[in-house]
C-alpha cells in the first residue's frame, strides 16, 4: 500500500509527531512533507516509502483499501511504547527454562 498525503497527516497526528520530527526521522525535508500532506506535491516513491517507514516505526499501522477505504490506526499507545522501550534495554543471558 502506498501512503497518501491525508494518510501521512493522519498518521503523524496519531503518533503525535510534528513535521520537524517526521522530517528528522525520515530524511524527507519538512517543506516537502507539508506540500505532500496538503496535496500540493507528490514527493516521489522513495520519499513516500521513507515517510511510511518512519511513521510505522513510531506505531502507525496503515490499513489497505477495502470496502471502507484506506486508513491508519495506532499500533501501541504512548504508554505501551514507553514500556516496550524500557523492556528492550533489559539484558540478560538467554537460556533454557525447566518450568
C-alpha positions as CSV (number, residue, x, y, z in Angstrom):
1,X,0.0,0.0,0.0
2,X,1.3,3.4,-0.9
3,X,0.9,6.3,1.5
4,X,-1.1,9.4,0.5
5,X,-0.9,12.9,1.9
6,X,-4.0,12.7,4.0
7,X,-2.9,9.3,5.4
8,X,0.5,10.8,6.2
9,X,-1.1,13.7,8.0
10,X,-3.4,11.4,10.0
11,X,-0.6,9.0,10.9
12,X,1.5,11.9,12.1
13,X,-1.3,13.1,14.3
14,X,-1.8,9.7,15.8
15,X,1.9,9.3,16.7
16,X,1.9,12.9,17.9
17,X,4.9,14.0,15.8
18,X,5.3,17.5,14.4
19,X,6.6,17.7,10.8
20,X,10.0,18.6,12.2
21,X,10.3,15.2,13.9
22,X,9.0,13.3,10.9
23,X,11.5,15.1,8.7
24,X,14.3,14.2,11.0
25,X,13.2,10.5,11.3
26,X,12.5,10.0,7.6
27,X,15.1,12.2,5.9
28,X,12.4,14.0,3.9
29,X,12.6,17.8,4.1
30,X,9.9,19.5,6.2
31,X,8.6,21.7,3.2
32,X,8.2,18.5,1.1
33,X,6.2,16.9,3.9
34,X,4.0,19.9,4.2
35,X,3.4,20.1,0.4
36,X,2.6,16.3,0.3
37,X,0.2,16.5,3.2
38,X,-1.7,19.4,1.8
39,X,-1.9,17.9,-1.7
40,X,0.4,20.2,-3.4
41,X,3.2,18.0,-4.5
42,X,4.0,14.3,-4.9
43,X,7.4,13.8,-3.3
44,X,8.1,10.5,-5.2
45,X,8.1,6.9,-4.4
46,X,11.3,6.9,-2.4
47,X,10.3,9.8,-0.2
48,X,6.8,8.3,0.4
49,X,8.4,4.9,1.4
50,X,10.7,6.8,3.9
51,X,7.7,8.6,5.4
52,X,5.7,5.5,5.7
53,X,8.6,3.5,7.3
54,X,9.3,6.3,9.8
55,X,5.6,6.5,10.8
56,X,5.3,2.7,11.1
57,X,8.4,2.7,13.4
58,X,6.5,5.2,15.6
59,X,3.5,2.9,15.8
60,X,1.2,3.8,12.9
61,X,-0.4,1.0,11.1
62,X,-1.6,1.6,7.6
63,X,-4.8,-0.2,6.6
64,X,-5.2,-1.2,2.9
65,X,-8.0,-0.2,0.6
66,X,-11.2,-2.3,1.1
67,X,-14.9,-1.6,1.0
68,X,-14.5,1.2,3.6
69,X,-11.3,2.7,2.1
70,X,-7.7,3.1,3.2
71,X,-6.9,4.2,6.7
72,X,-4.4,4.4,9.5
73,X,-4.6,3.4,13.2
74,X,-2.2,3.3,16.2
75,X,-0.4,0.1,17.0
76,X,0.5,1.0,20.5
77,X,-0.4,3.7,23.0
78,X,2.3,6.0,24.1
79,X,2.4,4.2,27.5
80,X,2.9,0.9,25.7
81,X,5.7,2.2,23.6
82,X,7.4,3.6,26.7
83,X,7.1,0.2,28.5
84,X,8.4,-1.6,25.4
85,X,11.4,0.7,25.1
86,X,12.1,0.2,28.8
87,X,12.0,-3.6,28.5
88,X,14.1,-3.6,25.4
89,X,17.0,-2.2,27.4
90,X,16.8,-5.1,29.8
91,X,19.5,-7.6,29.1
92,X,20.4,-11.0,30.2
93,X,21.5,-14.3,29.1
94,X,19.1,-16.4,27.1
95,X,18.9,-19.9,28.4
96,X,16.7,-23.0,28.8
97,X,14.0,-22.9,31.4
98,X,12.8,-26.1,33.2
99,X,9.5,-24.6,34.1
